Amino acid sequence: MELEEGAKIIINRWLKLKPWDRLMIVAGEKNMAEAEVLKRQAEKRTHAVSILLVERQGQHVGVFFDQHPDIFDSYNAVLAATEYSLVTTKAARNVIKRRAKFLSLPLSTNNGQSMLTFDFLKMDVKKSKLTAEVIMKYLKSSSRIQIKTDAGTDLTLMKRGRMPGFFNGVTADGGGFSSASIEVYIPVEECGTNGTMVIDGSLGYIGAAREDTRVVFKEGRIVEIEETPTGKRLKEYMEGYHDSGIYVAGELGIGLNSYSQCAGRCYIEDESAYGTFHIGLGRNIALGGTHEANGHFDLVAKEPNLFADNRQLIQQGRIIIPEPVFF
């Protein structure tokens, strides 16, 4: 896609910007060109559009928005088009609480291509919503989730009292709050994840897992990362947060975007890909959890067998409960 086409999808189809909306676009230095394209499209819908430039924050960008939770109070629409996600920050939580529009659009890619030109933005949002609602129906009443893969994943996650939600880009479908990642998410119990995850998909912002790598969780926290080249990259990246809270599993996500590929090219594409699951590490407060940390990112694995209270919902990455039929 061209940049303008991707920006048009986001402004018109996902944010559904209105003439009376006051929009703040948050951008980093790397993404100013994309922010300007988004601004041009937004100004076709409303004249009240501003850009907030966040400089030299990198993976710690969320800390600024935790320290300034009221920064968006003058706006009723926020487009977080930074390199790293702001979706779990206190500033985002405040926007969500007052039912304003908040769209998380982390633009991080690993191949030099703008995220606004990826074809996965074309996913049918109505189909993804209906599929998510079917999955959530079975997840809502469950308390324990088990995940196994042929690669060696064997995880148990607890979610007592935690409700699932979904993202499909469309803020209206999420009560004003959404992400470019098309997925079902669950803010799992912070002390309730145990077992082994074999990462054979993506390391979130830092790209593809070059070889299968074991990560061991005990009582919700990573206690071991296998010493593969991929494991060493992951360790170094996580140490860069300077926060032990980043090692806590705070989210389970199920990818629903059939246009996406988990190829390590783009953070949002990887975690959205149909046939994958991801464990979100670190902060989860805006998702319905209670855990605070200096950041949030996801580890992605492929072809899960997923069980909710012993009922199988996904078999080797394929949803096997009745999916909605389209004519």
GIURCOR-V994492 format. One record per pair of residues at least 12 apart in sequence whose C-alpha atoms are under 6 Angstrom apart, sorted by the first residue. I is the first residue (numbers start at 1). J is the second residue. D is the distance in whole Angstrom. If there is no record, write none. Layout:
BEGIN
i = (I I)
j = (J J)
d = (D D)
END
This chain:
BEGIN
i = (1 2 3 3 6 6 7 14 14 15 18 19 19 22 22 22 22 23 23 23 23 24 24 24 24 25 25 26 26 26 26 27 27 27 28 28 28 28 62 63 65 66 66 69 69 76 77 77 77 78 79 80 80 81 81 82 83 83 83 84 85 87 88 88 88 93 99 100 101 101 102 103 103 104 105 109 109 110 111 120 120 125 132 140 142 142 143 143 143 144 144 144 144 145 145 145 146 146 147 147 148 148 149 149 152 153 153 153 154 154 155 155 155 156 156 157 157 158 158 158 159 159 164 164 165 165 166 166 166 167 167 167 168 181 181 182 182 182 183 183 183 183 184 184 185 185 186 186 187 187 187 187 187 188 188 190 190 191 191 192 192 193 193 194 194 194 195 195 196 196 197 197 198 198 199 199 199 200 200 201 201 202 202 202 203 204 204 204 205 207 208 209 213 214 220 220 221 221 222 245 245 246 246 246 248 248 249 249 250 250 250 251 251 252 252 253 253 254 255 255 255 255 255 256 256 257 257 257 258 260 261 275 275 275 276 276 276 277 277 278 278 278 279 279 280 280 281 281 281 282 282 283 283 303 303 304 304)
j = (117 117 116 117 116 117 38 169 170 171 45 45 46 48 75 76 77 49 75 77 78 49 50 51 78 51 79 51 52 80 81 53 81 82 53 54 55 82 86 294 91 89 90 90 91 100 100 101 102 102 103 104 105 105 106 106 106 107 108 106 106 104 284 285 286 286 176 176 176 177 177 178 179 179 180 265 266 265 265 259 260 168 184 163 308 309 158 159 160 157 158 308 309 157 307 308 306 307 305 306 304 305 304 305 198 196 197 198 195 196 194 195 196 193 194 192 193 188 189 192 188 189 185 186 184 185 183 184 185 179 182 183 182 268 272 256 257 272 254 255 256 272 253 254 252 253 251 252 250 251 287 288 289 250 251 220 250 219 220 219 220 219 220 217 218 219 216 217 215 216 214 215 213 214 212 213 301 212 301 300 301 264 299 300 299 267 298 299 267 264 264 230 226 226 248 249 247 248 247 282 293 281 282 293 281 282 280 281 280 281 284 279 280 278 279 277 278 277 272 273 274 276 277 272 274 272 273 274 274 273 273 303 317 318 301 302 303 300 301 298 299 300 298 299 297 298 296 297 298 295 296 295 296 316 317 316 317)
d = (5 6 5 5 5 6 5 5 4 6 6 5 4 5 5 6 6 5 6 5 6 6 5 6 5 5 5 6 5 5 5 5 5 5 6 5 6 5 6 6 5 6 5 5 4 5 6 4 6 5 5 5 5 5 5 5 5 5 5 5 5 6 6 6 5 5 6 6 4 6 5 5 5 5 6 6 4 5 6 5 5 6 6 6 6 6 6 5 5 6 5 6 5 5 6 5 6 5 6 5 6 5 5 6 6 5 4 5 6 5 6 5 6 6 5 6 4 6 6 5 5 5 6 4 6 5 6 4 6 6 5 5 4 5 5 6 6 5 5 5 5 6 6 5 6 4 6 5 6 5 6 6 5 6 5 5 6 5 4 5 5 6 4 5 5 6 6 5 6 5 6 5 5 4 6 5 5 5 5 5 5 6 6 5 5 5 5 6 5 4 4 6 6 5 6 6 6 4 5 6 5 6 4 6 5 5 6 5 6 6 6 6 5 6 5 6 5 5 4 5 5 5 6 6 4 5 5 5 5 5 5 5 4 6 6 4 6 6 6 6 5 4 5 5 6 4 5 6 6 6 5 6 5 4 4 5 5)
END
